[in-house]
Every structure is written in C-alpha cells, then in structure tokens.
Amino acid sequence: MRVEIWSDIACPWCYVGKARFEKALEAFPHRDGVEVVHRSFELDPGRDKSDVQPVLAMLSKKYGMSEAQAQAGEENLGAQAAAEGLAYRTRDRDHGNTFDLHRLLHLAKEQGRQDELVQIFYRANFAEERSLFTEGDERLVELAVEAGLDGDEVRKVLADPTAYADDVRADEREAAELGANGVPFFVLDRTYGVSGAQPAEVFTQALTQAWGNRSPLKLVDQGESSAEACGPDGCAVPQQG
C-alpha cells in the first residue's frame, strides 16, 4: 500500500502531522507493507527567493492579525509539537521560498533518502536557530549531506533552476486535481484521503480501512487455455508433438 503525503517544509501542521501519522504507522500491524512518498506543495509559490521575513510579520500581513495574535498562535503550535515530542521555536523564525527544498527532496527520493531529508529540513526550519533561507545554498548542502546525499550533486541541482522543477510542478498539479487546497494532505492507495494534522487515531483508522479494502488481483478469464510460465519449481518446457 502506498501513502502519499503532500506537504511544505514551511508548514507547521505538516511537521506535526507527519509525527502523528508516523505514530499510527509504527503501531500498524502491516507497516512493513506501506510505502510512504512525500509530494511537493508550496504554501507561498509566488514568493521571490530573496524575500525572507520573520514568521510573525508574515502571519500578521497574510491573515490581518496583530503580532500578539500571531505569537499566541505560535505558542499553541509549540504546545502541539511538544505533545508529539517535537522541538519547536516559537520566536525568531523566518519564512521564505521553499522551491529549492522541494527540488532537493525529489533528488533525495531518487536515492531512497527522501524521508530522512524531509525530517532534517523540518528540524532545521522549526527547531534550530540557523535559518533555512538566509545562509545561502551551502546551508542546504550541509543538511542534504547529513541525510546521506552527495554534496557536489546537491550543488549541481541548486545551480540549475530547472533540475527537478518539473517534478515539483507535477506534484502540485496533481494535488490540485485531487482537490487538495491545503496541507498536510494524505492519500492512501489513491482511494482514501486525510486532510490536516489529524490525531494518530484517525490515521490508524484510515490505514486499517485502506488496507482492508485493497482490491485483490483479478485475472483475465483464460477459458481452457493457458500459457507457459516459470514458478518456484522451474519453467514449463514445451513438449514436441
């Protein structure tokens, strides 16, 4: 069974939702049969790469709230994250364009290191003092190397703005086609969808239902005819008439 997770590194509920989903997956009896794939979704796709601003200022402008209200929201998110065992800095974080992060996540996917890099990016964005957005490409290289990627290969991707760009855009188009207008958005076997950072119990229910409702393979009716095939006991050898 495949679970696809549309998310953005700048999304705090994606950070919390991933932890809640993983809590449910860890306890799921068939967890070894579940493939998890992370898909790209930008919360702020029109933001220029050079446009970096404090999270509180961004929230105040975007939602028309005071900085005190924005800070209260951050404190609430910090408490939600702490309940899942996650570190979360409620002050002095910044916000920027995440397109390069998504491009690197597609590189990591090709090398089987995607989940590691997702978690490292989340930690860097929400728990560490150093910025993901103001220290240049070498900060991203450092984090990608920590996830097991080759530094020179990461630099080549970052130097070429077209590298994996189509993959990011394809994920975003697919999200729109599936009706996802916010993240996190979880899709189980392209049959069930879970929107938002739901409690672990909801993810447990979704995993159980999706696993139980998987359609068995249906063979095309062959009538009385059959074709040669290979199996555990070897291959059928046509007999000469």
C-alpha positions in Angstrom: 0.0 0.0 0.0 1.3 3.5 -0.8 0.7 6.6 1.2 1.5 9.9 -0.5 1.9 13.0 1.7 1.6 16.4 0.2 3.3 19.0 2.4 5.5 22.0 2.6 8.6 22.5 4.8 7.2 25.9 5.8 4.0 24.3 7.1 4.0 23.8 10.9 0.9 21.5 10.7 2.8 19.3 8.2 5.6 19.0 10.8 3.1 18.0 13.5 1.0 15.8 11.1 4.0 13.8 10.0 4.8 12.9 13.6 1.1 11.9 14.2 1.0 9.8 11.1 4.2 8.1 11.9 2.9 7.2 15.4 0.0 5.5 13.8 2.2 3.8 11.2 4.6 2.5 13.8 1.7 0.6 15.6 0.1 -0.6 12.3 0.5 -4.4 12.0 1.2 -4.1 8.3 3.6 -1.2 8.4 6.3 -3.1 6.5 3.9 -3.3 3.6 3.3 0.5 3.5 5.4 2.7 1.2 5.5 6.4 2.1 6.1 9.0 -0.6 6.4 12.8 0.0 4.9 15.1 -2.6 5.6 18.8 -3.1 3.2 21.6 -2.2 4.3 25.2 -1.8 2.2 27.4 0.5 3.8 30.5 -1.0 4.8 29.7 -4.5 4.9 33.3 -5.7 7.4 34.4 -3.1 10.7 35.6 -4.5 13.7 33.6 -3.3 15.2 36.8 -1.9 12.0 37.7 0.0 12.6 36.4 3.5 10.8 37.8 6.5 10.0 37.0 10.2 7.2 34.4 10.6 5.2 36.8 12.9 5.4 39.6 10.3 4.3 37.2 7.5 1.4 35.9 9.6 0.2 39.3 10.5 0.2 40.5 6.9 -1.3 37.4 5.4 -4.1 36.9 7.9 -4.7 40.5 9.0 -3.9 39.8 12.7 -1.8 41.6 15.3 1.7 40.2 16.1 0.4 39.4 19.5 -2.3 37.2 18.0 0.3 35.6 15.7 2.6 34.9 18.7 -0.3 33.3 20.5 -0.8 31.0 17.5 2.9 30.1 17.5 2.7 29.3 21.2 -0.2 27.0 20.5 1.7 25.3 17.7 4.7 24.9 20.0 2.5 23.1 22.6 1.0 20.8 19.9 4.5 20.0 18.6 5.8 19.3 22.2 3.0 16.9 22.7 4.4 14.9 19.8 7.9 15.0 21.1 9.0 17.7 18.6 11.2 20.7 19.3 9.6 24.0 18.1 10.9 27.5 18.3 8.0 29.8 18.9 10.1 33.0 18.4 12.5 34.4 15.8 11.9 32.0 13.0 11.7 33.3 9.4 9.8 32.4 6.3 10.9 32.1 2.7 10.5 30.4 -0.7 10.7 26.6 -0.4 11.0 25.6 -4.1 14.7 24.6 -3.8 13.9 22.5 -0.8 11.3 20.6 -2.8 13.7 20.1 -5.7 16.2 18.6 -3.4 13.6 16.3 -1.9 13.0 14.9 -5.4 16.7 14.3 -5.7 16.6 12.5 -2.3 13.7 10.4 -3.5 15.7 9.0 -6.4 18.3 7.9 -3.9 16.0 6.5 -1.2 16.8 9.3 1.3 13.6 11.4 1.0 12.1 10.8 4.4 15.4 11.5 6.1 15.8 14.8 4.2 12.2 15.8 4.9 12.7 15.3 8.7 16.1 17.2 8.6 14.5 20.1 6.8 11.6 20.2 9.3 14.0 20.2 12.2 16.2 22.9 10.7 13.2 25.1 10.0 11.2 24.7 13.2 13.7 23.8 15.9 17.1 25.3 15.0 18.4 28.9 15.3 20.1 28.9 11.9 17.9 29.8 9.0 17.0 27.7 6.0 16.5 30.8 3.9 19.3 33.4 4.7 22.5 31.4 4.7 22.6 30.5 1.0 22.9 27.2 -0.8 25.7 25.8 1.4 23.3 25.6 4.3 21.1 23.3 2.2 24.1 21.3 1.0 25.1 20.8 4.7 21.7 19.4 5.6 21.4 17.3 2.4 24.8 15.7 3.2 23.5 14.9 6.7 20.7 13.0 5.0 23.2 11.0 3.0 23.3 12.8 -0.3 26.5 13.8 -2.1 27.4 17.4 -1.6 28.6 18.0 -5.2 25.5 16.5 -6.7 23.4 18.7 -4.4 25.3 21.8 -5.5 24.7 20.9 -9.2 21.0 20.7 -8.6 20.9 24.0 -6.8 22.9 25.7 -9.5 20.5 24.5 -12.2 17.0 26.0 -11.5 15.4 23.6 -14.0 16.6 20.5 -12.2 13.6 18.6 -10.7 11.5 21.7 -11.3 9.1 19.7 -13.5 8.7 17.1 -10.7 7.7 19.7 -8.2 5.2 21.3 -10.5 3.8 17.9 -11.4 3.2 17.2 -7.7 1.5 20.5 -7.3 -0.8 20.0 -10.3 -1.7 16.5 -9.0 -2.6 18.0 -5.6 -5.0 20.4 -7.3 -6.5 17.6 -9.4 -7.1 15.6 -6.2 -8.8 18.6 -4.5 -6.1 19.4 -2.0 -6.2 23.1 -1.3 -4.2 22.9 1.9 -1.6 20.7 3.6 -0.8 18.2 5.0 -2.8 16.0 2.7 -2.5 12.3 2.9 -3.7 10.0 0.1 -3.8 6.2 0.8 -3.7 4.0 -2.3 -5.3 6.7 -4.3 -8.6 5.7 -2.7 -8.8 7.5 0.7 -7.8 11.0 1.6 -7.0 12.5 5.0 -6.7 16.3 5.3 -4.8 18.1 8.0 -2.8 17.1 11.1 -5.3 14.7 12.4 -4.9 12.7 15.7 -2.9 9.5 15.4 -6.2 7.6 15.9 -7.6 9.0 12.7 -4.6 7.8 10.8 -4.8 4.4 12.4 -8.4 4.1 11.2 -7.5 5.3 7.7 -4.6 2.8 7.4 -6.8 0.0 8.6 -9.6 0.8 6.3 -7.4 1.3 3.2 -5.5 -1.9 3.9 -8.7 -3.9 4.3 -10.3 -2.6 1.2 -7.4 -3.2 -1.2 -8.8 -4.8 -4.3 -7.4 -8.4 -5.0 -5.8 -9.0 -8.3 -8.3 -10.2 -10.9 -7.1 -12.4 -13.7 -8.4 -12.1 -17.2 -10.6 -15.2 -18.0 -8.5 -17.6 -20.0 -11.1 -20.2 -20.6 -9.5 -23.6 -21.0 -6.2 -22.2 -22.4 -3.1 -21.5 -20.5 0.4 -20.1 -21.3 3.8 -21.4 -20.3 5.2 -19.7 -17.2 8.0 -20.1 -14.7 7.5 -20.8 -11.0 9.3 -21.9 -7.8 9.6 -25.4 -9.3 11.1 -24.2 -12.6 9.9 -23.4 -16.1 7.5 -25.4 -18.2 9.2 -26.8 -21.2 7.0 -27.1 -24.3 6.8 -30.7 -25.5 7.3 -31.6 -29.1 4.3 -33.4 -30.7 
